[in-house]
Amino acid sequence: MKATKRMHISLGVENLDASIRFYTAFFGASPTAVKDDYAKWMLDDPRVNFSISSCCGAPGLSHLGVQVENGEELSDISARLRDAGLETSDQRDVTCCYARQDKTWVSDPQGVRWETFLTHGQSAQTGCCA
């Protein structure tokens, strides 16, 4: 059975509480995780991992990404990016967004940062994404 990937959107926000209220109303769902500086919605409709943070950079779009289900998917996507001649940056067993992750970063032609990542555990630390 083929694994199902999940779109990831990360936004920086100025006011976390106001943003949580807005996105709770917008999505019609409460966040699945809330910290002092972070909130996340793991939605199935639309299938997205949507996160907001008040600690990691300026307000607005932080980065986009694709959350994969296993290491093989991460390796396949990373290899595809490198095979296309794109400059990538790999991180293994890093803390980001209160989770332990392996990831590959790449930027599109406009400079928008994209990450492909596999989450393999939770963390008590935020470890802002780089």
N, CA, C and O atoms as a GROMACS GRO file, in nm:
protein
  520
    1MET      N    1   0.085  -0.118   0.000
    1MET     CA    2   0.000   0.000   0.000
    1MET      C    3   0.089   0.124   0.000
    1MET      O    4   0.184   0.133   0.078
    2LYS      N    5   0.059   0.217  -0.086
    2LYS     CA    6   0.136   0.340  -0.096
    2LYS      C    7   0.101   0.432   0.021
    2LYS      O    8  -0.016   0.451   0.055
    3ALA      N    9   0.205   0.490   0.082
    3ALA     CA   10   0.184   0.582   0.194
    3ALA      C   11   0.122   0.712   0.143
    3ALA      O   12   0.138   0.749   0.027
    4THR      N   13   0.054   0.780   0.232
    4THR     CA   14  -0.011   0.906   0.198
    4THR      C   15   0.070   1.021   0.255
    4THR      O   16   0.094   1.028   0.376
    5LYS      N   17   0.111   1.110   0.167
    5LYS     CA   18   0.185   1.227   0.211
    5LYS      C   19   0.087   1.334   0.258
    5LYS      O   20  -0.031   1.330   0.226
    6ARG      N   21   0.139   1.429   0.335
    6ARG     CA   22   0.056   1.536   0.389
    6ARG      C   23   0.125   1.668   0.360
    6ARG      O   24   0.244   1.683   0.389
    7MET      N   25   0.054   1.763   0.303
    7MET     CA   26   0.106   1.898   0.279
    7MET      C   27   0.133   1.965   0.412
    7MET      O   28   0.058   1.948   0.508
    8HIS      N   29   0.242   2.043   0.419
    8HIS     CA   30   0.277   2.117   0.541
    8HIS      C   31   0.289   2.265   0.508
    8HIS      O   32   0.354   2.302   0.410
    9ILE      N   33   0.228   2.348   0.588
    9ILE     CA   34   0.237   2.494   0.576
    9ILE      C   35   0.274   2.548   0.713
    9ILE      O   36   0.210   2.514   0.813
   10SER      N   37   0.378   2.631   0.718
   10SER     CA   38   0.422   2.690   0.845
   10SER      C   39   0.421   2.842   0.831
   10SER      O   40   0.483   2.898   0.741
   11LEU      N   41   0.351   2.907   0.922
   11LEU     CA   42   0.342   3.053   0.923
   11LEU      C   43   0.401   3.109   1.051
   11LEU      O   44   0.382   3.052   1.158
   12GLY      N   45   0.471   3.221   1.041
   12GLY     CA   46   0.509   3.298   1.158
   12GLY      C   47   0.396   3.395   1.189
   12GLY      O   48   0.337   3.453   1.098
   13VAL      N   49   0.365   3.413   1.316
   13VAL     CA   50   0.256   3.501   1.356
   13VAL      C   51   0.302   3.596   1.465
   13VAL      O   52   0.393   3.565   1.542
   14GLU      N   53   0.238   3.712   1.472
   14GLU     CA   54   0.270   3.809   1.577
   14GLU      C   55   0.196   3.779   1.706
   14GLU      O   56   0.252   3.792   1.815
   15ASN      N   57   0.069   3.739   1.695
   15ASN     CA   58  -0.015   3.716   1.811
   15ASN      C   59  -0.069   3.573   1.804
   15ASN      O   60  -0.163   3.545   1.730
   16LEU      N   61  -0.009   3.484   1.881
   16LEU     CA   62  -0.045   3.343   1.874
   16LEU      C   63  -0.190   3.319   1.913
   16LEU      O   64  -0.261   3.245   1.845
   17ASP      N   65  -0.236   3.381   2.022
   17ASP     CA   66  -0.375   3.358   2.068
   17ASP      C   67  -0.477   3.402   1.964
   17ASP      O   68  -0.573   3.330   1.937
   18ALA      N   69  -0.457   3.519   1.906
   18ALA     CA   70  -0.550   3.568   1.803
   18ALA      C   71  -0.546   3.477   1.680
   18ALA      O   72  -0.649   3.451   1.618
   19SER      N   73  -0.426   3.429   1.647
   19SER     CA   74  -0.413   3.340   1.530
   19SER      C   75  -0.476   3.205   1.556
   19SER      O   76  -0.537   3.147   1.466
   20ILE      N   77  -0.464   3.154   1.678
   20ILE     CA   78  -0.530   3.027   1.712
   20ILE      C   79  -0.682   3.043   1.699
   20ILE      O   80  -0.748   2.955   1.644
   21ARG      N   81  -0.735   3.153   1.749
   21ARG     CA   82  -0.880   3.176   1.736
   21ARG      C   83  -0.920   3.183   1.588
   21ARG      O   84  -1.020   3.123   1.548
   22PHE      N   85  -0.843   3.256   1.507
   22PHE     CA   86  -0.874   3.270   1.365
   22PHE      C   87  -0.872   3.134   1.295
   22PHE      O   88  -0.969   3.098   1.229
   23TYR      N   89  -0.763   3.059   1.308
   23TYR     CA   90  -0.750   2.934   1.235
   23TYR      C   91  -0.842   2.825   1.288
   23TYR      O   92  -0.882   2.736   1.213
   24THR      N   93  -0.878   2.830   1.416
   24THR     CA   94  -0.978   2.737   1.469
   24THR      C   95  -1.112   2.761   1.400
   24THR      O   96  -1.180   2.667   1.361
   25ALA      N   97  -1.148   2.888   1.385
   25ALA     CA   98  -1.272   2.921   1.313
   25ALA      C   99  -1.260   2.887   1.165
   25ALA      O  100  -1.354   2.831   1.106
   26PHE      N  101  -1.148   2.919   1.105
   26PHE     CA  102  -1.127   2.896   0.962
   26PHE      C  103  -1.136   2.748   0.927
   26PHE      O  104  -1.203   2.711   0.831
   27PHE      N  105  -1.067   2.663   1.005
   27PHE     CA  106  -1.066   2.520   0.978
   27PHE      C  107  -1.185   2.447   1.039
   27PHE      O  108  -1.214   2.334   1.002
   28GLY      N  109  -1.256   2.512   1.134
   28GLY     CA  110  -1.365   2.445   1.203
   28GLY      C  111  -1.316   2.333   1.292
   28GLY      O  112  -1.386   2.234   1.315
   29ALA      N  113  -1.192   2.349   1.343
   29ALA     CA  114  -1.131   2.246   1.428
   29ALA      C  115  -1.031   2.311   1.522
   29ALA      O  116  -0.966   2.409   1.487
   30SER      N  117  -1.020   2.256   1.641
   30SER     CA  118  -0.922   2.304   1.737
   30SER      C  119  -0.784   2.249   1.701
   30SER      O  120  -0.774   2.146   1.635
   31PRO      N  121  -0.678   2.316   1.744
   31PRO     CA  122  -0.544   2.265   1.718
   31PRO      C  123  -0.523   2.129   1.786
   31PRO      O  124  -0.582   2.100   1.890
   32THR      N  125  -0.438   2.048   1.724
   32THR     CA  126  -0.404   1.918   1.783
   32THR      C  127  -0.287   1.932   1.880
   32THR      O  128  -0.263   1.842   1.960
   33ALA      N  129  -0.214   2.044   1.872
   33ALA     CA  130  -0.103   2.071   1.965
   33ALA      C  131  -0.095   2.221   1.988
   33ALA      O  132  -0.103   2.300   1.894
   34VAL      N  133  -0.080   2.261   2.114
   34VAL     CA  134  -0.063   2.402   2.149
   34VAL      C  135   0.048   2.413   2.252
   34VAL      O  136   0.047   2.343   2.354
   35LYS      N  137   0.144   2.501   2.226
   35LYS     CA  138   0.252   2.533   2.319
   35LYS      C  139   0.249   2.684   2.341
   35LYS      O  140   0.166   2.753   2.282
   36ASP      N  141   0.338   2.735   2.425
   36ASP     CA  142   0.341   2.880   2.451
   36ASP      C  143   0.368   2.962   2.326
   36ASP      O  144   0.326   3.077   2.318
   37ASP      N  145   0.439   2.905   2.229
   37ASP     CA  146   0.480   2.980   2.110
   37ASP      C  147   0.445   2.910   1.979
   37ASP      O  148   0.501   2.943   1.875
   38TYR      N  149   0.353   2.812   1.984
   38TYR     CA  150   0.332   2.724   1.869
   38TYR      C  151   0.195   2.659   1.876
   38TYR      O  152   0.144   2.630   1.984
   39ALA      N  153   0.136   2.636   1.759
   39ALA     CA  154   0.013   2.556   1.750
   39ALA      C  155   0.015   2.482   1.617
   39ALA      O  156   0.071   2.530   1.519
   40LYS      N  157  -0.048   2.364   1.616
   40LYS     CA  158  -0.050   2.282   1.496
   40LYS      C  159  -0.188   2.219   1.479
   40LYS      O  160  -0.250   2.177   1.576
   41TRP      N  161  -0.233   2.213   1.355
   41TRP     CA  162  -0.355   2.143   1.317
   41TRP      C  163  -0.315   2.031   1.222
   41TRP      O  164  -0.255   2.057   1.118
   42MET      N  165  -0.346   1.906   1.257
   42MET     CA  166  -0.325   1.792   1.167
   42MET      C  167  -0.462   1.759   1.109
   42MET      O  168  -0.540   1.683   1.167
   43LEU      N  169  -0.489   1.816   0.995
   43LEU     CA  170  -0.622   1.806   0.935
   43LEU      C  171  -0.628   1.697   0.829
   43LEU      O  172  -0.529   1.670   0.760
   44ASP      N  173  -0.744   1.634   0.817
   44ASP     CA  174  -0.766   1.536   0.711
   44ASP      C  175  -0.846   1.595   0.596
   44ASP      O  176  -0.849   1.538   0.487
   45ASP      N  177  -0.911   1.708   0.618
   45ASP     CA  178  -0.990   1.773   0.514
   45ASP      C  179  -0.976   1.924   0.527
   45ASP      O  180  -1.052   1.985   0.602
   46PRO      N  181  -0.883   1.986   0.459
   46PRO     CA  182  -0.786   1.927   0.365
   46PRO      C  183  -0.674   1.856   0.440
   46PRO      O  184  -0.646   1.887   0.555
   47ARG      N  185  -0.611   1.760   0.374
   47ARG     CA  186  -0.503   1.682   0.436
   47ARG      C  187  -0.378   1.770   0.444
   47ARG      O  188  -0.301   1.781   0.348
   48VAL      N  189  -0.361   1.833   0.561
   48VAL     CA  190  -0.252   1.928   0.578
   48VAL      C  191  -0.204   1.928   0.723
   48VAL      O  192  -0.282   1.907   0.816
   49ASN      N  193  -0.076   1.950   0.739
   49ASN     CA  194  -0.012   1.976   0.868
   49ASN      C  195   0.013   2.126   0.867
   49ASN      O  196   0.108   2.173   0.803
   50PHE      N  197  -0.070   2.202   0.935
   50PHE     CA  198  -0.065   2.348   0.935
   50PHE      C  199  -0.015   2.395   1.070
   50PHE      O  200  -0.074   2.362   1.173
   51SER      N  201   0.094   2.471   1.072
   51SER     CA  202   0.148   2.516   1.200
   51SER      C  203   0.173   2.666   1.199
   51SER      O  204   0.200   2.727   1.095
   52ILE      N  205   0.162   2.724   1.318
   52ILE     CA  206   0.192   2.866   1.338
   52ILE      C  207   0.288   2.877   1.455
   52ILE      O  208   0.284   2.796   1.548
   53SER      N  209   0.374   2.979   1.450
   53SER     CA  210   0.473   2.997   1.556
   53SER      C  211   0.502   3.144   1.574
   53SER      O  212   0.507   3.221   1.479
   54SER      N  213   0.522   3.182   1.699
   54SER     CA  214   0.558   3.321   1.729
   54SER      C  215   0.706   3.335   1.761
   54SER      O  216   0.750   3.443   1.801
   55CYS      N  217   0.784   3.228   1.746
   55CYS     CA  218   0.924   3.232   1.789
   55CYS      C  219   1.026   3.221   1.677
   55CYS      O  220   1.144   3.248   1.700
   56CYS      N  221   0.985   3.184   1.561
   56CYS     CA  222   1.084   3.145   1.459
   56CYS      C  223   1.080   3.236   1.337
   56CYS      O  224   1.040   3.193   1.228
   57GLY      N  225   1.120   3.360   1.353
   57GLY     CA  226   1.129   3.448   1.238
   57GLY      C  227   1.015   3.547   1.228
   57GLY      O  228   0.933   3.559   1.319
   58ALA      N  229   1.012   3.617   1.117
   58ALA     CA  230   0.915   3.723   1.093
   58ALA      C  231   0.776   3.666   1.063
   58ALA      O  232   0.764   3.552   1.018
   59PRO      N  233   0.672   3.746   1.088
   59PRO     CA  234   0.536   3.702   1.052
   59PRO      C  235   0.526   3.677   0.902
   59PRO      O  236   0.595   3.740   0.822
   60GLY      N  237   0.440   3.587   0.866
   60GLY     CA  238   0.418   3.553   0.725
   60GLY      C  239   0.462   3.410   0.699
   60GLY      O  240   0.486   3.333   0.791
   61LEU      N  241   0.471   3.376   0.572
   61LEU     CA  242   0.507   3.241   0.532
   61LEU      C  243   0.648   3.209   0.578
   61LEU      O  244   0.743   3.278   0.542
   62SER      N  245   0.662   3.105   0.657
   62SER     CA  246   0.794   3.057   0.699
   62SER      C  247   0.848   2.961   0.594
   62SER      O  248   0.956   2.980   0.540
   63HIS      N  249   0.770   2.856   0.566
   63HIS     CA  250   0.809   2.758   0.467
   63HIS      C  251   0.691   2.668   0.435
   63HIS      O  252   0.590   2.668   0.505
   64LEU      N  253   0.705   2.593   0.328
   64LEU     CA  254   0.608   2.492   0.287
   64LEU      C  255   0.677   2.357   0.294
   64LEU      O  256   0.800   2.350   0.301
   65GLY      N  257   0.599   2.251   0.293
   65GLY     CA  258   0.663   2.121   0.297
   65GLY      C  259   0.569   2.008   0.266
   65GLY      O  260   0.450   2.025   0.244
   66VAL      N  261   0.630   1.889   0.266
   66VAL     CA  262   0.556   1.765   0.248
   66VAL      C  263   0.601   1.672   0.359
   66VAL      O  264   0.720   1.642   0.372
   67GLN      N  265   0.506   1.626   0.439
   67GLN     CA  266   0.533   1.531   0.546
   67GLN      C  267   0.515   1.391   0.490
   67GLN      O  268   0.408   1.358   0.438
   68VAL      N  269   0.618   1.308   0.499
   68VAL     CA  270   0.613   1.173   0.447
   68VAL      C  271   0.588   1.074   0.561
   68VAL      O  272   0.600   1.107   0.678
   69GLU      N  273   0.552   0.953   0.522
   69GLU     CA  274   0.516   0.850   0.620
   69GLU      C  275   0.632   0.758   0.657
   69GLU      O  276   0.626   0.691   0.760
   70ASN      N  277   0.739   0.755   0.574
   70ASN     CA  278   0.849   0.662   0.603
   70ASN      C  279   0.979   0.712   0.542
   70ASN      O  280   0.980   0.803   0.458
   71GLY      N  281   1.088   0.651   0.584
   71GLY     CA  282   1.221   0.691   0.538
   71GLY      C  283   1.243   0.671   0.389
   71GLY      O  284   1.316   0.747   0.327
   72GLU      N  285   1.180   0.568   0.332
   72GLU     CA  286   1.195   0.543   0.188
   72GLU      C  287   1.139   0.659   0.106
   72GLU      O  288   1.199   0.701   0.007
   73GLU      N  289   1.023   0.710   0.147
   73GLU     CA  290   0.965   0.824   0.076
   73GLU      C  291   1.057   0.946   0.086
   73GLU      O  292   1.077   1.017  -0.013
   74LEU      N  293   1.113   0.970   0.204
   74LEU     CA  294   1.205   1.082   0.221
   74LEU      C  295   1.326   1.065   0.132
   74LEU      O  296   1.367   1.160   0.065
   75SER      N  297   1.384   0.948   0.129
   75SER     CA  298   1.500   0.921   0.044
   75SER      C  299   1.467   0.939  -0.104
   75SER      O  300   1.546   0.996  -0.179
   76ASP      N  301   1.350   0.890  -0.146
   76ASP     CA  302   1.310   0.902  -0.287
   76ASP      C  303   1.296   1.047  -0.329
   76ASP      O  304   1.344   1.086  -0.435
   77ILE      N  305   1.231   1.127  -0.246
   77ILE     CA  306   1.212   1.269  -0.281
   77ILE      C  307   1.346   1.342  -0.280
   77ILE      O  308   1.374   1.422  -0.369
   78SER      N  309   1.429   1.315  -0.180
   78SER     CA  310   1.561   1.379  -0.172
   78SER      C  311   1.644   1.346  -0.294
   78SER      O  312   1.709   1.434  -0.352
   79ALA      N  313   1.644   1.220  -0.334
   79ALA     CA  314   1.719   1.178  -0.453
   79ALA      C  315   1.664   1.245  -0.579
   79ALA      O  316   1.741   1.287  -0.665
   80ARG      N  317   1.534   1.255  -0.590
   80ARG     CA  318   1.472   1.318  -0.707
   80ARG      C  319   1.515   1.464  -0.719
   80ARG      O  320   1.543   1.513  -0.828
   81LEU      N  321   1.521   1.535  -0.606
   81LEU     CA  322   1.563   1.675  -0.607
   81LEU      C  323   1.709   1.688  -0.649
   81LEU      O  324   1.743   1.772  -0.732
   82ARG      N  325   1.794   1.603  -0.591
   82ARG     CA  326   1.937   1.607  -0.627
   82ARG      C  327   1.957   1.568  -0.774
   82ARG      O  328   2.038   1.630  -0.843
   83ASP      N  329   1.884   1.466  -0.820
   83ASP     CA  330   1.896   1.422  -0.960
   83ASP      C  331   1.855   1.533  -1.057
   83ASP      O  332   1.902   1.536  -1.171
   84ALA      N  333   1.768   1.623  -1.011
   84ALA     CA  334   1.726   1.737  -1.094
   84ALA      C  335   1.828   1.851  -1.088
   84ALA      O  336   1.809   1.955  -1.150
   85GLY      N  337   1.938   1.831  -1.014
   85GLY     CA  338   2.042   1.932  -1.005
   85GLY      C  339   2.014   2.042  -0.905
   85GLY      O  340   2.077   2.148  -0.909
   86LEU      N  341   1.919   2.018  -0.814
   86LEU     CA  342   1.883   2.120  -0.716
   86LEU      C  343   1.971   2.107  -0.593
   86LEU      O  344   2.009   1.997  -0.553
   87GLU      N  345   2.004   2.220  -0.532
   87GLU     CA  346   2.084   2.221  -0.411
   87GLU      C  347   1.994   2.190  -0.292
   87GLU      O  348   1.897   2.261  -0.267
   88THR      N  349   2.027   2.085  -0.220
   88THR     CA  350   1.949   2.044  -0.105
   88THR      C  351   2.036   2.048   0.021
   88THR      O  352   2.159   2.051   0.014
   89SER      N  353   1.969   2.048   0.133
   89SER     CA  354   2.035   2.042   0.263
   89SER      C  355   1.962   1.940   0.348
   89SER      O  356   1.843   1.954   0.376
   90ASP      N  357   2.033   1.837   0.389
   90ASP     CA  358   1.973   1.730   0.470
   90ASP      C  359   2.000   1.754   0.618
   90ASP      O  360   2.107   1.800   0.656
   91GLN      N  361   1.902   1.720   0.699
   91GLN     CA  362   1.916   1.722   0.845
   91GLN      C  363   1.863   1.590   0.897
   91GLN      O  364   1.758   1.542   0.854
   92ARG      N  365   1.936   1.531   0.990
   92ARG     CA  366   1.893   1.403   1.047
   92ARG      C  367   1.880   1.417   1.198
   92ARG      O  368   1.964   1.477   1.264
   93ASP      N  369   1.773   1.360   1.250
   93ASP     CA  370   1.746   1.356   1.394
   93ASP      C  371   1.759   1.494   1.457
   93ASP      O  372   1.830   1.512   1.556
   94VAL      N  373   1.689   1.591   1.398
   94VAL     CA  374   1.687   1.727   1.452
   94VAL      C  375   1.556   1.753   1.525
   94VAL      O  376   1.456   1.684   1.501
   95THR      N  377   1.557   1.852   1.613
   95THR     CA  378   1.435   1.894   1.680
   95THR      C  379   1.380   2.015   1.608
   95THR      O  380   1.451   2.114   1.587
   96CYS      N  381   1.254   2.006   1.570
   96CYS     CA  382   1.185   2.116   1.501
   96CYS      C  383   1.037   2.106   1.535
   96CYS      O  384   0.978   1.999   1.525
   97CYS      N  385   0.979   2.217   1.575
   97CYS     CA  386   0.835   2.221   1.601
   97CYS      C  387   0.790   2.114   1.701
   97CYS      O  388   0.689   2.046   1.681
   98TYR      N  389   0.868   2.101   1.808
   98TYR     CA  390   0.836   2.007   1.915
   98TYR      C  391   0.833   1.862   1.869
   98TYR      O  392   0.759   1.780   1.923
   99ALA      N  393   0.914   1.830   1.767
   99ALA     CA  394   0.920   1.693   1.716
   99ALA      C  395   1.064   1.660   1.674
   99ALA      O  396   1.142   1.748   1.640
  100ARG      N  397   1.096   1.530   1.676
  100ARG     CA  398   1.223   1.480   1.623
  100ARG      C  399   1.198   1.445   1.477
  100ARG      O  400   1.102   1.376   1.445
  101GLN      N  401   1.287   1.492   1.388
  101GLN     CA  402   1.262   1.476   1.245
  101GLN      C  403   1.390   1.452   1.167
  101GLN      O  404   1.500   1.490   1.209
  102ASP      N  405   1.373   1.388   1.052
  102ASP     CA  406   1.473   1.385   0.945
  102ASP      C  407   1.412   1.467   0.833
  102ASP      O  408   1.291   1.460   0.809
  103LYS      N  409   1.495   1.546   0.763
  103LYS     CA  410   1.438   1.632   0.660
  103LYS      C  411   1.538   1.668   0.553
  103LYS      O  412   1.659   1.660   0.572
  104THR      N  413   1.484   1.708   0.441
  104THR     CA  414   1.560   1.764   0.330
  104THR      C  415   1.498   1.898   0.295
  104THR      O  416   1.377   1.910   0.276
  105TRP      N  417   1.584   2.002   0.286
  105TRP     CA  418   1.541   2.137   0.251
  105TRP      C  419   1.584   2.169   0.108
  105TRP      O  420   1.688   2.123   0.061
  106VAL      N  421   1.502   2.248   0.040
  106VAL     CA  422   1.533   2.298  -0.094
  106VAL      C  423   1.457   2.430  -0.111
  106VAL      O  424   1.354   2.450  -0.047
  107SER      N  425   1.507   2.518  -0.195
  107SER     CA  426   1.435   2.644  -0.224
  107SER      C  427   1.391   2.644  -0.369
  107SER      O  428   1.464   2.599  -0.457
  108ASP      N  429   1.270   2.696  -0.394
  108ASP     CA  430   1.221   2.706  -0.531
  108ASP      C  431   1.286   2.827  -0.600
  108ASP      O  432   1.359   2.901  -0.534
  109PRO      N  433   1.260   2.849  -0.729
  109PRO     CA  434   1.325   2.960  -0.799
  109PRO      C  435   1.294   3.099  -0.742
  109PRO      O  436   1.370   3.193  -0.766
  110GLN      N  437   1.185   3.113  -0.667
  110GLN     CA  438   1.150   3.241  -0.605
  110GLN      C  439   1.212   3.256  -0.467
  110GLN      O  440   1.201   3.362  -0.405
  111GLY      N  441   1.277   3.151  -0.418
  111GLY     CA  442   1.337   3.155  -0.286
  111GLY      C  443   1.248   3.101  -0.176
  111GLY      O  444   1.284   3.109  -0.059
  112VAL      N  445   1.131   3.047  -0.210
  112VAL     CA  446   1.043   2.988  -0.110
  112VAL      C  447   1.107   2.857  -0.062
  112VAL      O  448   1.141   2.770  -0.142
  113ARG      N  449   1.122   2.846   0.069
  113ARG     CA  450   1.183   2.727   0.127
  113ARG      C  451   1.080   2.615   0.138
  113ARG      O  452   0.967   2.636   0.183
  114TRP      N  453   1.121   2.495   0.097
  114TRP     CA  454   1.040   2.374   0.107
  114TRP      C  455   1.117   2.271   0.188
  114TRP      O  456   1.238   2.256   0.172
  115GLU      N  457   1.046   2.201   0.274
  115GLU     CA  458   1.106   2.088   0.345
  115GLU      C  459   1.026   1.963   0.316
  115GLU      O  460   0.903   1.967   0.305
  116THR      N  461   1.096   1.852   0.305
  116THR     CA  462   1.034   1.721   0.304
  116THR      C  463   1.081   1.656   0.433
  116THR      O  464   1.201   1.653   0.460
  117PHE      N  465   0.987   1.605   0.514
  117PHE     CA  466   1.029   1.559   0.645
  117PHE      C  467   0.952   1.436   0.693
  117PHE      O  468   0.839   1.410   0.653
  118LEU      N  469   1.021   1.362   0.779
  118LEU     CA  470   0.967   1.245   0.846
  118LEU      C  471   0.975   1.270   0.995
  118LEU      O  472   1.084   1.294   1.048
  119THR      N  473   0.863   1.265   1.064
  119THR     CA  474   0.860   1.282   1.209
  119THR      C  475   0.869   1.145   1.274
  119THR      O  476   0.794   1.054   1.240
  120HIS      N  477   0.963   1.132   1.368
  120HIS     CA  478   0.980   1.003   1.435
  120HIS      C  479   0.981   1.014   1.586
  120HIS      O  480   1.040   0.931   1.655
  121GLY      N  481   0.915   1.116   1.639
  121GLY     CA  482   0.902   1.130   1.784
  121GLY      C  483   0.874   1.273   1.823
  121GLY      O  484   0.893   1.365   1.743
  122GLN      N  485   0.828   1.291   1.945
  122GLN     CA  486   0.797   1.423   1.996
  122GLN      C  487   0.914   1.476   2.079
  122GLN      O  488   1.003   1.400   2.118
  123SER      N  489   0.913   1.607   2.105
  123SER     CA  490   1.016   1.671   2.185
  123SER      C  491   0.953   1.777   2.273
  123SER      O  492   0.850   1.835   2.237
  124ALA      N  493   1.012   1.802   2.388
  124ALA     CA  494   0.965   1.908   2.477
  124ALA      C  495   1.019   2.044   2.434
  124ALA      O  496   0.978   2.147   2.487
  125GLN      N  497   1.113   2.046   2.338
  125GLN     CA  498   1.175   2.169   2.288
  125GLN      C  499   1.118   2.204   2.152
  125GLN      O  500   1.076   2.117   2.076
  126THR      N  501   1.115   2.336   2.120
  126THR     CA  502   1.066   2.378   1.989
  126THR      C  503   1.169   2.352   1.880
  126THR      O  504   1.135   2.296   1.776
  127GLY      N  505   1.295   2.391   1.901
  127GLY     CA  506   1.397   2.371   1.799
  127GLY      C  507   1.356   2.431   1.667
  127GLY      O  508   1.341   2.358   1.569
  128CYS      N  509   1.338   2.561   1.662
  128CYS     CA  510   1.287   2.628   1.542
  128CYS      C  511   1.355   2.578   1.415
  128CYS      O  512   1.475   2.550   1.413
  129CYS      N  513   1.276   2.568   1.311
  129CYS     CA  514   1.323   2.518   1.182
  129CYS      C  515   1.427   2.614   1.123
  129CYS      O  516   1.415   2.736   1.134
  130ALA      N  517   1.527   2.556   1.061
  130ALA     CA  518   1.634   2.636   1.000
  130ALA      C  519   1.622   2.638   0.851
  130ALA      O  520   1.704   2.700   0.783
   0.00000   0.00000   0.00000
